[in-house]
Amino acid sequence: MSGSTQKHQYSVEVAGASDIPGEGKPRRNALSPDKLILHPDGATTLYENFLHGVKEAGDGNFLGHREIKNEIVGSYVWQSYNTVQKRVANFGSGLRKIGLIPKEPLGFFSINNPEYVMAQLASYQYNFIAVPLYDTLGAEALEHIINQTGMKYCLATVNKGRVLLDMKEALPTIQTIIILDTIDQEFNDLANALDVKILNFTDVEQVGSVQPVEAENAKPDDVATICYTSGTTGIPKGAVLTHKNFMANVASIRWLADRGTMFKSTPNDVHISYLPLAHVFELANMATMIYGGSAIGFYQGDTLKLLDDIDELKPTIFISVPRLLNRIYDKVMAGVKVKGGVAQWMFTAAFNSKKSGLKQGRYDHWMWDRVVFAPIRARLGGKVKYILSGSAPIAPDVMDFLRIAFSTEVFEGYGQTENAAGLTVSLFGDTSSGHVGPPQVSVEVKLVDVPEMNYTSNDKPYPRGEICVRGHTVFREYYKLPDETSKTIDKDGWCHSGDIGQWDDQGRLMIIDRVKNIFKLAQGEYIAPEKIENIYCKHELVSQAFVYGDSLQASLICVIVPDEEVLMHWAKQNGFEGLSYEELCKDAKVRKHFLQTLIKYGKANDLKGFECVKNVYLTPEPFSIQNNLLTPTYKLKRHQAKLRFQREIDAMYAEITIKL
């Protein structure tokens, strides 16, 4: 096929859309150009979604966990859809009996496990609002979420419950903690002293099973969850997501599957749940799996043991994030290098042969899959049919590797908390990399000009701009933050993502930049660079700092303008006398000292591990208005700084990779 006009188009402009200056026309998935899909057959809410799964699977496996006795990990123990349905109803009834009323928040503070999901489903059946908590953001964020929602009831494991009790003075509304594992006497005594009621999960079930309270089922526009974003700047914001938002996502995946362009979950499928249910990506995954009546097995709670859990569970659908997929890629490639010789030659020959096959849309090979790639497939249990990557961008070479090594369809999705993780997804049979596919069939997408960054809808060869989405997955509001809501959702219902996108020649979206000075690292953590720079600039050795993170990398790097006077003084005291300021900036030992100093200083100033830079470059030339690195108000021009130091940025990341 020659010429871009003959290439398959994955998205099309909305018919009749007007030309608006400063933005491109909205686009929809080419498979549904005339309408946006709202919900799948027979399920308008997340509770009805569960009932559909019960109908599909019945006595088939639903929730599985590994029993650990005397520190020995056993095989998976399963509960069926029918069994879980009864337990969910009893638990929901029990929550009503102990005082929780519909449309009130129920906190969730635990790793993923069967009880977590049963409590979620009970929330959907009895119309409570699920509010996930997670302590990676620190006590301040926990306090904010609990107090902003007025949370009285919270599910927790004992270790997380202890965190709440330790903070009780700052959490006046917390009255009852429902424990998902075993309660010890010390915990009970502490709770009694603080006047907090402690119940066991099974106690609540038992109470609810006697003369059960009738459920007040949620409606599509009722709130399913308030999902707090991982705090891009200070305090996290609560995205209010409705049942309709999640069901539109399920509908899109199912609708595409019915047309042979996406995987369809069935009672024969197995999903491993280890991505945190406190984040919207796994919530959306879970809903899709449940609709199809699939089995869901949970990890032990330790990502270092995840491959052991996978080996035991043997999932058929593997949904992951770049951080883990990158680790698999790195380990395989490092192993090949170590083996060397014939083994390395054979792997390279097989890999290159299959890579050329990808260009023709093929990801399997009759010989290489058996001879070379079978042991790699076994790392994910050997039964994986589909892999989906989401939550952060994945490098094209890793996508190619996954398709080649696992001989399977690999999809990449793109979404945010604010659109229930459902914005775009790549489709079945598309074996190219570097894009995140066309819009889901439940939304439409447009690009709006960002002239200050030189991104416009008239850019050649492809239009670029801020990604804006409108449709059924878009959240209702930020909880109790009307001003923030109006900054994100405009008067016409378009949700502004803060990401810069580009349409390719086949109507697929590529993520190329961030509008705001906030970005995601490869493991999905949000970074506010100004906060980190402000801390580093307080150190006597640092005059100016530019912190940068590539969304395909797991760590931050930093360009530093040292304080010349302080550096020269330090040099005299540390055996570097005789070197000029410029020579000191180039010296590898001086750079190493700066890096070690900043890591130590960052930790002493409460920077989290992922916020500490892993490499530095020292430049003797200050950032200034004259060299176009500062605005007239002396703010750093990040985009210009990135362009200016691109070579040094690449070199710093290359050094980090070599060290690993």
N, C-alpha and C positions, 0 to 999 in steps of 0.2 A: 504494500500500500504506500503510495507516495503523496506528499502534500498534506498539510495540516487539515485542510477542509475535509479530507476523507477519513480522518481519525474518528474513532468512536467518541461521542460526546456523553459525558456522565452527568452534566447539569446543563440547564437551559435557562435563558432569561425568561422572567415571568411575562406572559403575553399581555400586551396592553399597558405595561408599566411605563410611567412617564419618565422623561429625561429630567433629572434634577441636577442642577449645577453642583459640582463638588462631590458627586458620588456616582458609583456604578449602578446599573440596574440590578434589582434583586434576582437571584437565581434559585431554582428549585431542582431537585433530583429529576433527571430526565425520565425516570420511570413513573413519576407522578407530577407532571407539569401543571395540571389543572386544579389540584386540591391537596390540602395538607391532611394527613391521616391523624385521627384523634385517639382512637383506642382499638385494641384487638377484639376479635369476636368474643362476646360473652364476658367481658371484664372491663368495667369503667373505673374501678377503684383497686387499690392494692389488696383489699380483702377478697374481692371477686377474683382477682388474679390468683390468689391462693386457692380458692374454691375450684378454679379451672385446673390447677395442678393436681388437686385431690381427685377430680374427675378423670384426669389423664392417667394418674399413677396408682391411686387407691392404696392397696397394700404393698406397693413397691417402695423401695428405699427412698427416704427423704433426707433426714439429718443424721450424719455419722460423726462419731468422735473416737479417739483412741483412748482406751483405758490404761492408766498407769498404776501398777501395783508393785510396791517395794522397789520403786525406781525402774521397773522394767515396763517398757512400752509395748502394749499388746496390739492386736489387729483392730480394725474398725468395728464398732458396735453401732447398729442402725435402728432408727425409729421410722416407721412407715408414715406416709401422708395421712392415712386414716387415724393412726395413733396420735400424731401431732395435732390433727384437727380437734380432737377431744381435749387434749391438754391445753391448747390455745384458748378454747372457749372457757375452760375452767379457770385458767389464769386471768383472763380478762374479767370474768365474773368476780373473781377474788379481789382484783384491783378495785372494782366498783364497791365491793363490800368493805374494804378497809378505808374507803373514803375518796378515792380518785374519781373525778367526774369528767364526762366527755368534754373535749376541747381544752383540757388542762395538760400541762407538760409532764412527761415521764422521762427522767434522765436515764441514760445508758452509759455506764462507765466500766468497760470490760473489753477484753480481747474477744474476737469472734468465737462463739460456741453455740450449741443447740438452744440453750436457754435464752440467749440474746435474741435469736431469730424468733423463737416462740413468743417472747414478750413483744417483739416488734409486730408480729402478726396479730397478737391480742390488741395492740394499740390500733391497728387498722380495723379490726372487727368492732371494737368498742369506742372508736373515735377519740382516742387520746392522741396527743401530739408527741412524737418521739423526738427527743433532743439528745443527740450523742455528745459525749464529753471525751476529751483526750488530754492527757497531762504533758504531752511533748511541748506544749506551748507555755507551760509554767502556771504557777498558782494564780497570777493576775488574770489570765484568760479564763480559767476555771471559775474563779469568783465572779467575773463579769457575766459569763453565760448563765450561771445558776441564779444570780441575783436579778439579771435583766428579765429572765423568764418567770421569776417567782417560783422556782421549782420546789415542790414539797416532797415528792417521791422520786427515788432514784434506785435503779438496779446497779449492783456493783459486785465485783469479786472482793474478797476480804482485803487484799492488798490495796485496792483502789478505794474501798470503803474507809480504810484507815486514813487515806489522804483527806477524805471529806471530813472525818472526825477531827483530824489535826487542824483543819481550817474552820471548824464549826463556828468559832467566834465571828468570822467574816461571812458566814452563810446563814443568816437568821431564818430563812424560809424552810430549810431542810428539816423535815420531821421524821421521815421513814426511809430507811435503807433496806432494800430487798437483796439478800446475799445469794449469789449464784453457786458458791462452793461451800466449804465447811467452815462454820463459825467457831472460833476458839473463845475460851473464857475471858482472856485478857481483852479481846475486842468487845465482847458483851459488856464487860465492866466499864470500859471507856465510854461506850455508847450510853449506858445507864447514867453515868456521871454527867453526861452532856445532855440528857433528856432527849435522846434520839431513839426512836423505836427501831428495833432490828427484827426482820422477818426472814425466813428461809423461802426460797422460790417454791419449794413443794408445800410449805405451809399455806401460801397464798392460793395455790392450786386447790388444796384440800378445802379451804374455806369457800372457794368459789363453786366447788362441785355440789355443795349442799344447798338446795333451793336456789339454783342459779339465777342471777340477774339477767334479764333480757338485754341483748346487745343493741346499742344504738349505732347501726352501721354508718360508716363515713359516706359522704357524697363526693362526687368527683372534684368539686371545688373546695372541699374541706382540706385543712392543712394536714399533710402526712408527717412532715418533719420540719424542724428548724435546724438547718445544717450550717454550722458556723464555719466560715472560711478560715483558712489557717493563718489569719492575721498578717496581711501584707504590710501594714504599718500599725504597730501597736496592738490595740484592742481588736479582736475579730468581730466580723459582722455576721449576723444571722440571716442566711438566705431562707425565706419562707417558701417551701415547696409543697405543692398540692398533690393529691392523688392523681389528678389529671396530668400533671407534669411527668410523673413517672410512667403512667400508662401510655402516654404518647410515645415515650421512648421504647417501651415494650412493643407497641404497635408497629413502630417503624422497622425494628429488627425483624419482627414476625412477617410483616408485609413484604419486606425485601426477600426474606427466606422463601416465602410462598412463590416468589418469582425467580427462584434459583440463584440469587445474588448474595445471600448471606446464610450463615449456618442456622439451623433450626434445632433448638433444644428439645429433647424427647425423654421419655422415661428410661431409655437405654443409655443416656448420657450421664457423665459424672463430672462434677465441678469441684475443684479444691478452693476453699474459701480461706484466704490468709491476708488479702488486702483489707485494711481496716474498714469495718462497717461504719465507723465514724465519718468516713469520706463518701461522697456521692457516687464515685465510680463503682465501688463494690455494692452499694445499695441498688444501683441500676442493674448491675450484673445479676444480683440475687433475684430481682423481680423477673428478669428474662428467663432465668433457669426455672424458677418456680412455676411460671406460666406453662412451661413445657413438661412439668412433672419430673424434672431431672433430680438425680441424687446429689446432695451437697455434703462433702466431707470437710471437716475443719482440721487445720494444722494444730500441732501441739501448743503453739504459742511462741515458738522460738524459730525465727527464720533460718538460723544456722542448721536446724534439723529439718527444714522444709523438704529437701530432696529425699530424705528418708520417708517422710509422710507421703510424698508423691509416689515413691517406689511402692509403698504399701497400697495406696488408694488407686493408682493407675487411672488418672483422669482422662476423659476423652476430649474435653474442651479446656484449654489452659489459658486463663486470662491473667495478664501480668503487667508489670511496669518496666520501663527500660532499665532501671537499676539492676533488677534480677536478670533480665535477658542479657544485659551487657556482661554480667558476671559469668553466665554460661558461655557466652562467646569468648571472653578472655581466657577462661579455663581451658576450653577446647583448643584454642589457637596456641596457648602456651604449651599444652601437652603435645601437640603436633611438633612444635619447635624442639622440645626436649628429646622426643623420639628420634628426630632427624632421619637420615638415610633413606632407605626404601619406603618406610612408612610415611615419611614426609612427602616424598615424591608422589606416592600413590594418592595421598590426601589432596595434594595440590592438583593433580591430574583430574581426580574425581570432582573436585570443587569447581575447577574451570569448565569442565564438561557440562556440569549442571547449571553453571551460571549462564552459559550460552543458551541452554535450554529455557531459562527464565525469560529470555527475550522473545521466545516463541510461545510463552504462556505455559510452559511445562515445569513442574517442580519435582517430578519423580524420574527415576532411571532404573531400568530392569536389573542392572548389575551393581552400580555404585551404591544403591540404597542397601543392598544386602552385604556387600563386601566391606564398605568403608563407613557408612553412616548408621548402621544398625546399633552399634554400641552408644552412639550419641543419642539416638532416639530413646534408648533404654533409660537415659538419665531422667526423662520425664515420664517414666513408667511404661513406655513402649506402645501406648494406645491412643496418644493424642491425635485427634483428627483435625482440630482447628486451634490456632493460637491468635489471641487478640491482645494487642498492646495499647495502653492508654495512659492518661494522667500526666504525661510529659512527652516531648518529642523523642523519637528513636532514630538513630543514625541509619541512613540508607544501607550501609554495608552490613549492619547488624540484621536488618530486615532480610536482605539477600541471604545471609548466613542461615537464618532461621528456616527460610523456605527450602534451602538446599539441604541442610543437615537433618531437618525433621520431616522432609518430604511431605509437606502439608500446606494448606492454605494459611496464610498469615495476614491478619487484618490490622489496620491501625485506625483507632478512633480518636476523635478530638471533641472535647466538651469542657464545660466548667460547672462548678457548683450551681451557678446562676441559671443553667439550662439543663439541670438534672443529668449532666454528662452526655447529653444527646444533641450534638451539633452536626458533625460529619462522621462518615465512616467509609473506609475503602471497601471495595466489593469483590465478590467471588470472581476468580479468573483474571484479576488485575495483578500481575506479578511485577509491576514496576514499583520503584521506591521513591521516597523524597516528598510525598504528598500525604494528605490525610483523607483523601476521597471527596466525594460530592456531599451536599447537604443530606441529612436524614430526611425521610419523606414526611416528617411531622413539622418541619421548619423551612423557612426560606432565609437566604443569606445575601447580604450586600456588603460592598467595600466602600468606606467613606474616606475621602481625601484627608491626609495628615500633611499639609503643605510644609509645616516647620521641619518635617523629617524627609521632605522630598518624595513622599509617596502619594500618587494620585491615580484616579481611575482612568486617566488618559496615558499612563505610562506605557511605553513600548519595550519589548513586544507584548507584555502582559500587564493588565490593570492591577494596581496595588492600593492598599488602604486599610483602615481599621475594620476588623471583622465585626459586623453587626448581625444579630439574629432575631427573627420574629417568628412566633408560632406557639405550638401547644406545650413545648417543654420549658418555656421561659418562666422563671420564678415570679411570684406575686410581688414581693417587696423585700427590703432589708428590714428585719424586725425592729420596730420602734425608731427607724431612721429614715423619715420621709425625704430629707434633703439628699442623703446618699442614694436613695432609691431613684429620685428624679435625675440625678447625675448619670445613672446607669441605664434606666429605661426612659426613652424619650416619649414625647407626646403621641407619637404614632405607634408606640409599642415595640420599637426596636431596642434591643438590649445591646449595649456597647461593651464589647469584650475586653478592650485594652490590648488586644493582640493585633499585630499587622499581618495581613494575609495577601496572597497573590493567587489569582486564578491561572492554572496552566492551560495549554492549548487544547486540553480535553475536558475542561470545565471542572477540574479537581482543585481543591484548595491546598495551598502550601502555607505553612506558618513561617514567617521570616523575621519577625521582630516584635518588640513590645512598645506600646505607646507610652505608658508610664514608666517611671524609673523603678520598676519592680519586675522581677523575672523569676522563672522557675528553674531550678536545677534538674538534672536528669532523674533524680529520685522523687521529684514532685514537691520539694520544699520551696516555699516562696522566700525570696530574698529582697530586703529593702536596703540597697547598697549605701544610701546616705547615712543611715544609722551606724553602719560599720565604719564608714569613712570618718564620721564625727568622733568615734571612739579612737581610731588610730591616730587622727590628727591631734589628739590630746597628748600623745606621747612626744617627748622632747625631740626625738630624732626625726620626726615626720613634720614636714611643712605642708604638703598637699598629698591627697590620695585619690586614686580612681579604682574602685573595686568593680570587677567585672566577672560575670558568670555566663558561660555558654550553656544554653538549655540542653545540649547534647552531652554535657560534662557533669560529673558529680561533685565538683569542687569549684571554689572561687580562686581567682588570682588578683593581683593588685599592682598597679603602676604607682610608684611613690616618688615624690620630689622630696629628697631629704632636706632637713634644716642644715644649711651649709656650715654655720658657725659651730653648732653642736657636733656635727659629724667630724669636722676637722679636729675639734678638741678630743673626741673619742679616739680618732685615728692616732693622735700623738701618744695616748695612754695605752694603746693596744698594738704597738709595733708596726704601724702603717705610716710613720712619719716619712716625709719626702714625697708622698703621693699627692697629686693635686685633687681637688674636689671632683673633677671629671673622671680622673683615674680611679678614685675610690668608688664611684658609682658603677664602674665597669667590673670591679674586683669581685670574683666569685665568693671569697670568704666574707666580704662585707655584706653581700646579698644574703648569704646564709645567716649572718648575725641578725640582720633586719628581720628575716623570716621567723627565726626562733624567738626573737624579742616580741614580735607582733602576735604570734600564737599565744605566748605566755600572757602578754598584756590583754589580749582579747578575752581569754578565759577569766582573768582577774576582774574584767569588766562585764562579766555575765554574757558574753557571746556564746551561743550554742555551737556545738561541734561543727555543724554544717555552715555556720557563719564565719568561721575562721579561715583566712586565706591559706592556700597550700603552696603558693609560689609568689615571688615578687620580682619586679623589674625596677631598677633605680634610674631615674632620668635627672640630669643636672638642670634641665631647662624648666623653669616654673610654668604652670598653666596660666595663661593670661588672655586678656581681651585681644591683644595684638596677634597672638598665634591662633586665635579663633577657638580656644579651648574653654574660655569663660564668657558668660553673658555680660552685658553692661552692669547687671546687679551681682556679678561675681559668682554666679552659679555655674557648676560644671556642665559643659555641653557634652553629654554622654555619647551621643551619636558621633559627634566629631572626634571625641577622644578614642572611641572604638576604631574609627577609620585610621586615625593617626598612629595608633599603637597596634594595629592588626598583626604585623609581623612579630612583634614582641609577645603578643597574646598567644599566637600559635606556638611560638618557641617555648613559652612557659608551660602550656598544656602538654607539649611533646616531652618536656623534662619530667613532668609529673607521671606520665605514662611509662617512661623508661624506669623511673624509681619503683613503680608498681611491678 
